Each structure stands twice: as C-alpha cells, then as structure tokens.
C-alpha cells in the first residue's frame, strides 16, 4: 500500500471489507425497481427532481435519503418511521445470508463500470487507508449524522476507487465471473443506465476477495460528507459496534476508469450583472452568445491555459479567465503545493467567493452546489442568480494531492457514474 504523504501511516492493513445482509426492495411489492431508485442525495436537484422522484413510486428511496417535513428533527423521525414501516410491510427485506455485492452499471454509449459493495472498516486519514480529497461542510455532516442516527442505517453506498492490477486481480476476476451469472436484480433507470446486482456468499471466495483488497488503499470518489459522518458516528459508539463499518462501493479504476466531471455553483440572489461588475479589472471577461455546448468548449480551451470559469443566468454565457496575478498572490494561500494553488476550485473559493464576491462557501442560503450543468443554468435564469460553471480536474491530479494529504476545496469534483441509491441498503441492527 502506498502511504506517501502519510509519514505516520503504517502498512499494517489496507482495505478491510466485510460481507453484510443487504436490505433490498421486494420487486413484487413496488411498481418497478427503477421507480424506487434515486441519484445520491446530493445529486437530486431540489425541488424539481425531488418531487418527480416522490411521484415515481410511493416507496421511492428519496423518502428515506431526503425526507420532507417542517424541521430537521421531524424529517429524520419521518425517515425512521418510513424505514420501520417498509421493513414491517416487507417492502424492504434482508437477504438471508451476508454477502459482498457485485454491482454493474452500463450506459447506452459503451460505458461499463463494475465494483463490489460491502461494509468497510473505518479509518483515520492519517492511516492512509482511505484518502479524502475534498474538504467537507460541517452542517452537511451534522445533517447526515442525524439522519443515520435516526434510521440506524446506511441508506446509500459511498463510491471509493482503488488501483488494482487490472484484469488479473482476484477481485476483478471474481466480479467478472459473477457478471456471467443470473443477477439478483436488473433494471434500467430513467437516465438510461442499466443496473445489475449479484451477491457473493461463498466463504472461501469472500476470503480471497478480502485478502486481495487488504493490499490496497482507496480514494474517496464520491461521498466525503457521508465518510465524515461514518467517522463521527463511530466515535459516538463504543467499539466494537456496527458503527465501526460503513457501506461502500469499491471500483478498480485500473480496470474500470471513472469519469470525472465538475460540480457547479449557483449564487442565490446575485444577478449576473453584479457578479461581472465586481470582476472588472481583475479577470478578463468575454460575452459568448452561443449554445451551452459551445460555451463549454470555450471554457475547456481557456482552462488549458489557466484558471477559467463560465458565468450564466442572464441568457448568455460569460467566459471569465486570465486572473490578475497580483490578485492571486494576495488571495490564494501559499502553504500548499502548486497543483493545489492553481486549481480552478481553489481560485474560485479563495479569490472569487471569499475576496471578490464575499459569499460564504458553506451558507446554503447564499450558494448551492449542483452537478447537472443545464440545471444550474436553468435555475440561475429562473431565480435571477449567477451560475458559475466549472471545468473538471483530471483524476491523476486528485489522486496525487490526496496521497500528499492535501484536500481540495469542497465539491471540487464529481466522479461517476455514481451508484444508484435504493438497490441495496444496510441496516445496522440486521
């Protein structure tokens, strides 16, 4: 295991994945498996996407991961009541024996991703076993922790990546062997992705996979807040306990590379004209009266030469690039590697949000983080705000910084495809 950047880490252990009895929907009790799934909680565009998911099926998983009520306490209690009700009614049932779950996703354009779902022993960042690459927002961690406490469940898996040795690895061989057998479930969701799930329960095969994974470290691709939540809840419960482990999907990116996309920002109640006026003399600004795809191409070209962003919300796109070097030297911290100081996300948070626009990065009343590009633009235009569109960072930059123990600004990346929520859950008391 590579522990570079973690001098205090040891090679005593790597990833410790454990089988569990998954909770799964009874397909005879719901309209369809596709109708009860959802994107991860932080990808759902609220309120539009939330309302659509709720109307898809009365048992859609969004009622657990994003419960709706007047107060946070009422929301969490509602989710707990809903989960208990679904379990008692047999809507969700526990598999008869513990297993590691093989999970496959395909899209219509040739993408194939396979990984393995299990419960992972939690670790500290200093151990170099699971590497975070982004900071987290305390209020989001507190919100997720309250929900997990109330439900006593891991409702959706994190997405972690590791670098195996390709098709020759024990785990990948087992995954691909399972993929040739009948699956526990198969469905195609509204986004065009097909999903299949299998369970590995044979003790000798589980042991071989666990031994193979124990040689590796993982990068958090998606789920920093839920990982921080897992660690907070583990600290609240005397060990050993079920809270020592958290639900994860592990993907070997040497075999199945992930896509890395940007996460965009929406500045609430900040008209584009005001955002642009504050940039005068600090960045170059060019108006682009072109469709979204062409504007993103222009952003990609400009990002090759330096920091660049697209602002939208007034019916046009505005390419913002070539920041004043003196501005960057005054606002970007100098105690991090060059790769971190030159990130678009770093410049956005340290320079634009903190210094130019004076918008707190963790105030949900002032700023939202949205994965879907078109949705970010549409919401800005509808609500009179400013959409700040980002260009994605390369995976190798993310991994190299993580290995050095350097975290990127929050919501810097969106790895995918993300696992669909609702295919397999974990109850901590099962």
C-alpha positions as CSV (number, residue, x, y, z in Angstrom):
1,X,0.0,0.0,0.0
2,X,1.3,3.4,-0.9
3,X,1.5,5.6,2.2
4,X,3.3,8.6,0.6
5,X,2.4,11.8,2.2
6,X,1.4,10.0,5.4
7,X,4.6,9.5,7.3
8,X,2.7,8.5,10.4
9,X,0.9,5.7,8.5
10,X,1.9,2.1,8.7
11,X,1.4,-0.8,6.3
12,X,-0.3,-2.9,8.9
13,X,-3.5,-3.1,7.0
14,X,-5.3,-1.9,3.9
15,X,-9.0,-2.1,3.0
16,X,-11.0,-4.3,5.3
17,X,-14.2,-5.1,3.5
18,X,-16.9,-7.2,5.2
19,X,-20.0,-9.0,3.9
20,X,-23.4,-7.9,5.2
21,X,-27.1,-8.8,4.9
22,X,-28.3,-6.2,2.4
23,X,-31.7,-4.7,2.5
24,X,-33.4,-4.8,-0.9
25,X,-36.8,-3.9,-2.3
26,X,-39.2,-6.8,-2.9
27,X,-39.8,-6.4,-6.6
28,X,-43.4,-7.8,-6.2
29,X,-44.3,-5.0,-3.7
30,X,-43.2,-2.0,-5.8
31,X,-44.1,-0.6,-9.2
32,X,-40.6,-1.3,-10.6
33,X,-37.1,-1.3,-9.3
34,X,-36.3,1.7,-11.5
35,X,-39.2,3.7,-10.0
36,X,-37.9,3.3,-6.4
37,X,-34.2,4.3,-7.1
38,X,-32.7,7.8,-6.9
39,X,-29.4,9.5,-7.6
40,X,-27.4,10.1,-4.4
41,X,-29.0,12.6,-2.0
42,X,-26.6,15.5,-3.0
43,X,-27.2,15.0,-6.7
44,X,-31.0,15.3,-6.6
45,X,-31.9,18.8,-7.9
46,X,-34.4,20.1,-5.4
47,X,-37.3,20.8,-5.5
48,X,-38.0,19.7,-9.1
49,X,-36.1,16.4,-9.0
50,X,-37.3,15.6,-5.5
51,X,-41.0,16.0,-6.4
52,X,-40.5,13.9,-9.6
53,X,-38.9,11.1,-7.6
54,X,-41.5,11.1,-4.9
55,X,-44.2,10.8,-7.5
56,X,-42.5,7.9,-9.3
57,X,-43.5,5.5,-6.6
58,X,-44.7,5.8,-3.0
59,X,-41.7,3.7,-1.9
60,X,-39.0,5.7,-3.7
61,X,-35.8,5.7,-1.7
62,X,-35.8,9.6,-1.8
63,X,-38.3,9.4,1.0
64,X,-35.5,8.0,3.2
65,X,-32.5,9.9,2.0
66,X,-34.3,13.3,1.6
67,X,-37.3,13.2,3.9
68,X,-39.6,16.2,3.8
69,X,-41.0,17.8,7.0
70,X,-41.0,21.2,8.7
71,X,-38.0,20.8,11.0
72,X,-34.8,18.7,10.7
73,X,-35.9,16.6,13.7
74,X,-39.3,15.9,12.1
75,X,-37.6,15.0,8.8
76,X,-35.3,12.4,10.5
77,X,-38.1,10.9,12.6
78,X,-40.2,10.6,9.5
79,X,-37.4,8.8,7.7
80,X,-37.1,6.4,10.6
81,X,-40.8,5.7,10.7
82,X,-40.9,5.2,7.0
83,X,-38.0,2.7,7.1
84,X,-39.6,0.8,10.0
85,X,-42.9,0.7,8.1
86,X,-41.3,-0.6,4.9
87,X,-39.5,-3.3,6.9
88,X,-42.6,-4.4,8.7
89,X,-44.7,-4.4,5.5
90,X,-42.0,-6.4,3.6
91,X,-41.3,-3.6,1.1
92,X,-37.7,-3.9,2.1
93,X,-36.3,-7.3,3.2
94,X,-32.9,-8.5,4.4
95,X,-31.1,-11.1,2.3
96,X,-30.9,-14.4,4.1
97,X,-27.1,-14.5,4.5
98,X,-24.3,-12.0,4.4
99,X,-22.6,-11.3,1.1
100,X,-20.4,-9.0,-0.9
101,X,-22.4,-7.5,-3.7
102,X,-21.2,-7.2,-7.3
103,X,-22.7,-4.1,-8.9
104,X,-22.7,-3.3,-12.6
105,X,-23.7,-0.1,-14.4
106,X,-23.9,0.4,-18.2
107,X,-25.0,3.4,-20.3
108,X,-26.0,3.4,-23.9
109,X,-22.7,4.8,-25.1
110,X,-20.4,1.9,-24.2
111,X,-19.6,2.8,-20.6
112,X,-19.2,-0.2,-18.3
113,X,-18.5,0.0,-14.6
114,X,-18.3,-2.8,-12.1
115,X,-17.4,-2.8,-8.5
116,X,-18.0,-4.5,-5.2
117,X,-20.3,-3.3,-2.3
118,X,-19.6,-4.2,1.3
119,X,-19.1,-2.7,4.7
120,X,-15.6,-1.1,5.1
121,X,-13.8,-0.8,8.4
122,X,-13.5,2.9,9.1
123,X,-10.0,4.5,9.4
124,X,-8.4,7.9,10.2
125,X,-6.9,9.9,7.3
126,X,-3.5,9.6,9.0
127,X,-3.6,5.8,8.4
128,X,-3.5,6.3,4.6
129,X,-6.1,3.6,4.0
130,X,-9.0,5.8,2.7
131,X,-7.8,9.1,1.2
132,X,-10.2,12.0,1.1
133,X,-9.5,14.7,-1.5
134,X,-12.1,17.4,-0.6
135,X,-13.0,19.4,2.5
136,X,-16.5,18.9,3.9
137,X,-19.2,21.3,5.2
138,X,-19.9,20.8,8.9
139,X,-23.6,21.5,8.6
140,X,-24.0,18.7,5.9
141,X,-22.1,16.2,8.1
142,X,-24.3,17.1,11.0
143,X,-27.4,16.7,8.9
144,X,-26.4,13.3,7.5
145,X,-25.3,12.1,11.0
146,X,-28.7,13.0,12.4
147,X,-30.4,11.0,9.7
148,X,-28.2,8.0,10.2
149,X,-28.7,8.1,13.9
150,X,-32.5,8.2,13.5
151,X,-32.7,5.4,11.0
152,X,-29.7,3.3,12.3
153,X,-28.9,2.6,8.6
154,X,-26.5,3.3,5.8
155,X,-29.0,4.2,3.1
156,X,-26.7,4.6,0.1
157,X,-23.1,3.5,-0.5
158,X,-20.1,5.8,-0.9
159,X,-18.1,5.5,-4.1
160,X,-14.4,4.6,-3.5
161,X,-11.8,3.9,-6.1
162,X,-8.6,1.9,-5.9
163,X,-5.9,0.9,-8.4
164,X,-5.6,-2.8,-8.9
165,X,-3.5,-4.6,-11.4
166,X,-6.3,-4.8,-14.0
167,X,-8.0,-8.0,-15.1
168,X,-5.5,-10.3,-13.3
169,X,-6.6,-9.3,-9.8
170,X,-8.5,-11.7,-7.6
171,X,-11.4,-9.3,-7.0
172,X,-11.8,-8.3,-10.6
173,X,-11.7,-12.0,-11.7
174,X,-14.5,-12.8,-9.2
175,X,-16.5,-9.7,-10.3
176,X,-16.4,-10.7,-14.0
177,X,-17.2,-14.3,-13.2
178,X,-20.3,-13.2,-11.3
179,X,-21.3,-10.9,-14.2
180,X,-21.8,-14.0,-16.4
181,X,-24.3,-15.5,-14.0
182,X,-28.0,-14.6,-13.4
183,X,-28.3,-11.5,-11.3
184,X,-30.3,-10.8,-8.1
185,X,-31.8,-7.8,-9.8
186,X,-31.7,-5.9,-13.1
187,X,-33.3,-2.6,-14.0
188,X,-32.8,0.4,-16.3
189,X,-33.3,3.8,-14.7
190,X,-34.7,7.0,-16.3
191,X,-31.2,8.3,-17.1
192,X,-30.6,5.3,-19.5
193,X,-28.2,3.4,-17.2
194,X,-28.8,-0.3,-16.7
195,X,-28.0,-1.8,-13.3
196,X,-27.4,-5.4,-12.2
197,X,-26.6,-6.8,-8.8
198,X,-25.2,-10.1,-7.6
199,X,-24.2,-11.5,-4.2
200,X,-21.0,-13.4,-3.3
201,X,-21.7,-15.5,-0.2
202,X,-19.3,-18.5,-0.5
203,X,-16.9,-18.1,2.4
204,X,-13.7,-19.1,0.6
205,X,-14.3,-16.7,-2.3
206,X,-15.2,-13.9,0.1
207,X,-12.0,-14.6,2.0
208,X,-9.9,-14.3,-1.2
209,X,-11.5,-11.0,-2.2
210,X,-11.0,-9.6,1.3
211,X,-7.3,-10.7,1.2
212,X,-6.8,-9.1,-2.2
213,X,-8.4,-5.8,-1.1
214,X,-6.3,-5.7,2.1
215,X,-3.3,-4.8,-0.1
216,X,-4.9,-1.6,-1.4
217,X,-5.7,2.0,-0.3
218,X,-8.8,3.8,-1.7
219,X,-9.6,7.3,-2.8
220,X,-13.0,8.8,-1.9
221,X,-14.5,9.5,-5.3
222,X,-18.0,10.4,-4.1
223,X,-19.3,10.7,-0.5
224,X,-16.9,12.8,1.5
225,X,-19.7,14.0,3.8
226,X,-21.0,10.5,4.3
227,X,-17.5,9.2,5.1
228,X,-17.0,12.0,7.6
229,X,-20.5,11.1,9.0
230,X,-19.5,7.5,9.4
231,X,-16.4,8.5,11.3
232,X,-18.4,10.9,13.6
233,X,-20.9,8.2,14.4
234,X,-18.2,5.6,15.1
235,X,-16.7,8.0,17.6
236,X,-20.1,8.1,19.4
237,X,-20.4,4.4,19.9
238,X,-18.0,2.2,21.9
239,X,-16.1,-0.2,19.8
240,X,-16.7,-2.9,18.7
241,X,-20.1,-2.0,17.2
242,X,-21.8,-2.0,13.8
243,X,-20.8,1.7,13.6
244,X,-17.2,0.7,13.1
245,X,-18.1,0.0,9.4
246,X,-19.7,1.9,6.6
247,X,-21.4,1.0,3.4
248,X,-19.2,1.5,0.3
249,X,-18.9,0.6,-3.4
250,X,-15.2,-0.1,-4.4
251,X,-14.3,0.3,-8.1
252,X,-10.9,-0.7,-9.5
253,X,-10.2,2.2,-11.9
254,X,-7.3,0.3,-13.5
255,X,-10.0,-2.0,-14.9
256,X,-13.0,0.4,-15.0
257,X,-11.9,4.0,-15.2
258,X,-14.4,6.6,-13.9
259,X,-15.5,9.8,-15.5
260,X,-14.6,13.0,-13.7
261,X,-16.9,15.9,-14.0
262,X,-17.2,19.3,-12.4
263,X,-19.7,20.4,-9.8
264,X,-21.1,23.8,-10.5
265,X,-22.1,26.7,-8.2
266,X,-25.3,28.7,-8.1
267,X,-25.1,32.1,-6.3
268,X,-28.5,32.8,-5.0
269,X,-30.0,36.3,-5.5
270,X,-26.8,37.6,-7.2
271,X,-27.6,38.8,-10.7
272,X,-25.0,38.1,-13.3
273,X,-24.5,41.8,-14.0
274,X,-23.5,42.4,-10.4
275,X,-21.1,39.4,-10.4
276,X,-19.5,40.6,-13.6
277,X,-19.2,44.2,-12.3
278,X,-17.1,43.0,-9.3
279,X,-14.7,41.3,-11.7
280,X,-13.9,44.4,-13.6
281,X,-10.1,44.8,-13.9
282,X,-9.5,41.5,-12.0
283,X,-10.3,39.0,-14.8
284,X,-10.8,39.1,-18.5
285,X,-14.5,38.7,-19.3
286,X,-15.9,37.8,-22.7
287,X,-19.6,37.5,-23.6
288,X,-20.5,34.4,-25.6
289,X,-23.8,34.3,-27.4
290,X,-23.6,30.6,-28.2
291,X,-25.3,27.4,-27.1
292,X,-24.2,25.7,-23.8
293,X,-22.1,23.1,-25.6
294,X,-20.1,25.7,-27.5
295,X,-19.7,27.7,-24.3
296,X,-18.3,24.7,-22.5
297,X,-15.9,24.1,-25.4
298,X,-14.6,27.6,-25.0
299,X,-14.2,27.0,-21.3
300,X,-12.2,23.9,-21.9
301,X,-9.9,25.6,-24.3
302,X,-9.3,28.5,-21.9
303,X,-8.8,26.2,-18.9
304,X,-5.9,24.6,-20.7
305,X,-4.0,27.9,-20.3
306,X,-5.1,28.8,-16.7
307,X,-8.0,29.4,-14.4
308,X,-11.3,29.9,-16.2
309,X,-15.0,29.9,-15.4
310,X,-18.3,30.4,-17.2
311,X,-20.9,32.7,-15.7
312,X,-24.5,32.4,-16.8
313,X,-28.0,33.4,-15.8
314,X,-28.9,36.3,-18.0
315,X,-29.4,34.5,-21.3
316,X,-25.8,34.5,-22.3
317,X,-22.5,32.9,-21.2
318,X,-19.6,35.0,-19.9
319,X,-16.1,33.4,-20.1
320,X,-14.1,34.6,-17.1
321,X,-10.3,33.9,-17.4
322,X,-6.8,35.4,-17.1
323,X,-6.9,36.4,-13.5
324,X,-4.7,39.3,-12.4
325,X,-1.5,37.6,-11.0
326,X,-1.3,40.2,-8.2
327,X,-4.9,39.3,-7.1
328,X,-4.0,35.6,-6.9
329,X,-0.8,36.3,-4.9
330,X,-2.8,38.3,-2.4
331,X,-5.7,35.8,-2.0
332,X,-4.5,32.2,-2.6
333,X,-2.8,30.6,0.3
334,X,0.9,29.8,-0.3
335,X,1.3,26.9,2.1
336,X,0.1,24.2,-0.3
337,X,1.6,22.6,-3.4
338,X,1.4,24.4,-6.7
339,X,-1.1,21.8,-8.1
340,X,-3.5,22.9,-5.3
341,X,-2.9,26.6,-5.6
342,X,-3.6,26.6,-9.3
343,X,-6.9,24.6,-9.1
344,X,-9.9,26.4,-10.5
345,X,-11.8,25.4,-7.3
346,X,-9.0,27.0,-5.2
347,X,-9.2,30.2,-7.1
348,X,-13.0,30.2,-7.1
349,X,-13.2,29.7,-3.3
350,X,-10.1,31.7,-2.1
351,X,-10.3,34.5,-4.6
352,X,-13.8,34.9,-6.1
353,X,-16.1,33.7,-3.3
354,X,-14.0,35.0,-0.3
355,X,-12.4,38.1,-1.7
356,X,-14.3,39.4,-4.7
357,X,-18.0,38.3,-4.1
358,X,-17.9,37.9,-0.3
359,X,-20.1,34.8,-0.4
360,X,-19.6,32.2,2.4
361,X,-18.9,28.8,0.7
362,X,-20.9,26.9,3.4
363,X,-24.0,29.1,3.6
364,X,-26.9,27.2,1.7
365,X,-28.9,30.4,1.7
366,X,-26.2,32.1,-0.4
367,X,-24.7,29.3,-2.6
368,X,-25.8,25.9,-3.9
369,X,-23.7,23.1,-5.4
370,X,-25.3,21.4,-8.4
371,X,-23.9,18.5,-10.5
372,X,-26.1,19.0,-13.6
373,X,-24.8,21.7,-15.9
374,X,-28.0,22.6,-17.7
375,X,-30.0,22.5,-14.5
376,X,-27.5,25.0,-12.9
377,X,-28.0,27.5,-15.8
378,X,-31.8,27.0,-15.8
379,X,-32.1,27.7,-12.1
380,X,-29.9,30.8,-12.4
381,X,-32.1,32.1,-15.2
382,X,-35.3,31.3,-13.4
383,X,-34.3,32.6,-10.0
384,X,-32.2,35.7,-11.0
385,X,-28.9,34.2,-9.7
386,X,-25.5,33.6,-11.1
387,X,-24.4,30.1,-12.3
388,X,-20.7,29.5,-12.1
389,X,-19.7,26.7,-14.4
390,X,-16.5,24.8,-13.8
391,X,-14.2,22.7,-15.9
392,X,-13.4,19.2,-14.5
393,X,-10.0,18.4,-12.9
394,X,-8.0,15.3,-14.0
395,X,-8.2,12.2,-11.8
396,X,-4.4,11.9,-11.5
397,X,-4.3,15.4,-10.0
398,X,-6.9,14.5,-7.5
399,X,-5.1,11.2,-6.5
400,X,-1.7,12.8,-6.3
401,X,-2.9,15.6,-4.0
402,X,-4.8,13.0,-1.8
403,X,-1.6,10.9,-1.5
404,X,0.2,14.0,-0.2
405,X,-2.5,14.5,2.4
406,X,-3.8,17.7,0.7
407,X,-7.5,18.2,0.4
408,X,-9.1,20.2,-2.4
409,X,-11.8,22.8,-1.8
410,X,-15.2,21.2,-1.1
411,X,-17.3,20.0,-4.1
412,X,-14.3,20.2,-6.5
413,X,-15.1,17.0,-8.4
414,X,-17.9,14.7,-9.5
415,X,-16.7,11.2,-10.2
416,X,-19.1,8.9,-11.9
417,X,-21.2,7.1,-12.8
418,X,-22.4,7.2,-9.2
419,X,-24.2,4.2,-7.7
420,X,-28.0,4.4,-7.8
421,X,-29.5,4.7,-4.3
422,X,-32.1,2.1,-3.4
423,X,-30.6,-1.0,-4.9
424,X,-29.0,-2.3,-1.7
425,X,-29.1,-0.7,1.8
426,X,-27.6,-1.6,5.2
427,X,-29.5,-1.7,8.5
428,X,-27.0,-1.6,11.4
429,X,-29.2,-3.9,13.5
430,X,-29.5,-6.7,10.9
